[in-house]
Amino acid sequence: MNIKIHTNFSDQNNEIEVIINAPQDASEVNQIIETIQAISNQIDTIIGEKENKIFIIQVSEIICFYAQEKNNYCKTKEGEFRIKKKLYELEENLNKKQFIRISNSCIANVKFIQNFDLSKVGDIIVHFTDGTNEYVSKRRISSVLKFLKERGN
């Protein structure tokens, strides 16, 4: 398949418009559309609360998102912040190449994963660069292994 990209930059446009001209049977078009939609829905910042103060946090600096005692949190090098977004909402809007759901209660930022420990049979332990650990849930092991295989190629 041959792809041509034409750009038209202007200071007068406030929106990005993508026009795709393709034959009807072009299966790659669906992949392109899904990728563009994923990019357009991604979030760059999130609001976090800590000690009665509100913080604007860059998503790229978040080590992981997790749920604990009916609340959701994000963990950064600066500490842990309570957030209002649900984990399933975050999972839909986070960059799929940067974040991976490792359990029902945790979404990990690949940038801050030190290693995946496979030494314990049947378990995967995620070691983060800040020294903390999280277990990959049994039902998420296959998707984590698939993610690792895709990243390894």
C-alpha positions as a Python dict, from the first residue, in 0.01 Angstrom:
ca = {
    (1, 'M'): (0, 0, 0),
    (2, 'N'): (123, 347, -84),
    (3, 'I'): (37, 630, 157),
    (4, 'K'): (62, 997, 68),
    (5, 'I'): (39, 1267, 333),
    (6, 'H'): (-43, 1628, 251),
    (7, 'T'): (-29, 1897, 518),
    (8, 'N'): (-171, 2246, 519),
    (9, 'F'): (-61, 2445, 822),
    (10, 'S'): (-233, 2774, 899),
    (11, 'D'): (-252, 3013, 1193),
    (12, 'Q'): (-623, 3059, 1119),
    (13, 'N'): (-722, 2697, 1189),
    (14, 'N'): (-803, 2597, 1547),
    (15, 'E'): (-886, 2239, 1457),
    (16, 'I'): (-712, 1950, 1290),
    (17, 'E'): (-900, 1798, 1000),
    (18, 'V'): (-800, 1460, 858),
    (19, 'I'): (-937, 1350, 520),
    (20, 'I'): (-875, 994, 405),
    (21, 'N'): (-914, 899, 40),
    (22, 'A'): (-885, 524, 0),
    (23, 'P'): (-1029, 229, -190),
    (24, 'Q'): (-1325, 65, -17),
    (25, 'D'): (-1138, -252, 67),
    (26, 'A'): (-836, -84, 233),
    (27, 'S'): (-813, -266, 567),
    (28, 'E'): (-536, -34, 688),
    (29, 'V'): (-782, 256, 694),
    (30, 'N'): (-950, 119, 1009),
    (31, 'Q'): (-612, 102, 1185),
    (32, 'I'): (-535, 461, 1083),
    (33, 'I'): (-874, 580, 1207),
    (34, 'E'): (-836, 396, 1540),
    (35, 'T'): (-489, 544, 1591),
    (36, 'I'): (-608, 898, 1517),
    (37, 'Q'): (-906, 859, 1750),
    (38, 'A'): (-683, 725, 2027),
    (39, 'I'): (-447, 1021, 1991),
    (40, 'S'): (-729, 1275, 1991),
    (41, 'N'): (-881, 1131, 2311),
    (42, 'Q'): (-556, 1114, 2508),
    (43, 'I'): (-522, 1324, 2820),
    (44, 'D'): (-205, 1522, 2900),
    (45, 'T'): (-283, 1638, 3253),
    (46, 'I'): (-495, 1524, 3544),
    (47, 'I'): (-616, 1698, 3858),
    (48, 'G'): (-492, 1548, 4185),
    (49, 'E'): (-565, 1634, 4547),
    (50, 'K'): (-325, 1606, 4840),
    (51, 'E'): (-351, 1762, 5187),
    (52, 'N'): (-643, 1986, 5083),
    (53, 'K'): (-447, 2126, 4788),
    (54, 'I'): (-525, 2079, 4421),
    (55, 'F'): (-243, 1995, 4177),
    (56, 'I'): (-228, 1977, 3799),
    (57, 'I'): (-18, 1671, 3721),
    (58, 'Q'): (144, 1582, 3389),
    (59, 'V'): (26, 1232, 3295),
    (60, 'S'): (372, 1150, 3158),
    (61, 'E'): (514, 1193, 3512),
    (62, 'I'): (272, 947, 3675),
    (63, 'I'): (425, 617, 3783),
    (64, 'C'): (89, 442, 3813),
    (65, 'F'): (-280, 489, 3879),
    (66, 'Y'): (-438, 268, 4142),
    (67, 'A'): (-754, 211, 4341),
    (68, 'Q'): (-755, 171, 4718),
    (69, 'E'): (-1040, 181, 4970),
    (70, 'K'): (-1301, 314, 4724),
    (71, 'N'): (-1074, 597, 4602),
    (72, 'N'): (-848, 632, 4302),
    (73, 'Y'): (-494, 767, 4321),
    (74, 'C'): (-198, 847, 4104),
    (75, 'K'): (158, 802, 4222),
    (76, 'T'): (441, 1035, 4114),
    (77, 'K'): (793, 1104, 4239),
    (78, 'E'): (637, 1385, 4445),
    (79, 'G'): (392, 1154, 4621),
    (80, 'E'): (44, 1013, 4591),
    (81, 'F'): (-258, 1218, 4487),
    (82, 'R'): (-627, 1136, 4505),
    (83, 'I'): (-800, 1169, 4169),
    (84, 'K'): (-1164, 1176, 4070),
    (85, 'K'): (-1140, 983, 3742),
    (86, 'K'): (-1228, 614, 3739),
    (87, 'L'): (-962, 367, 3628),
    (88, 'Y'): (-1172, 243, 3336),
    (89, 'E'): (-1207, 605, 3212),
    (90, 'L'): (-833, 653, 3238),
    (91, 'E'): (-764, 327, 3059),
    (92, 'E'): (-974, 445, 2763),
    (93, 'N'): (-795, 781, 2738),
    (94, 'L'): (-433, 700, 2820),
    (95, 'N'): (-167, 633, 2558),
    (96, 'K'): (-181, 253, 2505),
    (97, 'K'): (190, 244, 2427),
    (98, 'Q'): (283, 417, 2753),
    (99, 'F'): (28, 272, 3000),
    (100, 'I'): (-75, -86, 3064),
    (101, 'R'): (-349, -223, 3288),
    (102, 'I'): (-183, -482, 3514),
    (103, 'S'): (-477, -552, 3746),
    (104, 'N'): (-830, -431, 3818),
    (105, 'S'): (-679, -185, 4063),
    (106, 'C'): (-363, -68, 3881),
    (107, 'I'): (-259, 96, 3553),
    (108, 'A'): (120, 120, 3516),
    (109, 'N'): (330, 371, 3322),
    (110, 'V'): (583, 167, 3123),
    (111, 'K'): (831, 455, 3148),
    (112, 'F'): (864, 389, 3524),
    (113, 'I'): (877, 9, 3519),
    (114, 'Q'): (1220, -114, 3618),
    (115, 'N'): (1149, -478, 3536),
    (116, 'F'): (895, -758, 3523),
    (117, 'D'): (986, -1040, 3766),
    (118, 'L'): (879, -1376, 3623),
    (119, 'S'): (1075, -1589, 3873),
    (120, 'K'): (773, -1685, 4084),
    (121, 'V'): (581, -1950, 3888),
    (122, 'G'): (238, -1825, 3783),
    (123, 'D'): (300, -1469, 3900),
    (124, 'I'): (444, -1156, 3745),
    (125, 'I'): (567, -884, 3978),
    (126, 'V'): (615, -534, 3837),
    (127, 'H'): (905, -347, 3997),
    (128, 'F'): (882, 30, 3958),
    (129, 'T'): (1177, 269, 3952),
    (130, 'D'): (1063, 423, 4283),
    (131, 'G'): (1117, 88, 4461),
    (132, 'T'): (751, -16, 4485),
    (133, 'N'): (601, -338, 4347),
    (134, 'E'): (265, -444, 4210),
    (135, 'Y'): (142, -792, 4115),
    (136, 'V'): (-7, -855, 3774),
    (137, 'S'): (-349, -1015, 3826),
    (138, 'K'): (-399, -1367, 3690),
    (139, 'R'): (-651, -1251, 3431),
    (140, 'R'): (-412, -979, 3303),
    (141, 'I'): (-102, -1200, 3266),
    (142, 'S'): (-171, -1291, 2902),
    (143, 'S'): (-224, -927, 2798),
    (144, 'V'): (95, -821, 2981),
    (145, 'L'): (294, -1099, 2812),
    (146, 'K'): (146, -997, 2475),
    (147, 'F'): (240, -634, 2546),
    (148, 'L'): (597, -736, 2630),
    (149, 'K'): (624, -952, 2318),
    (150, 'E'): (504, -664, 2098),
    (151, 'R'): (753, -424, 2260),
    (152, 'G'): (1035, -676, 2214),
    (153, 'N'): (1003, -684, 1834),
}
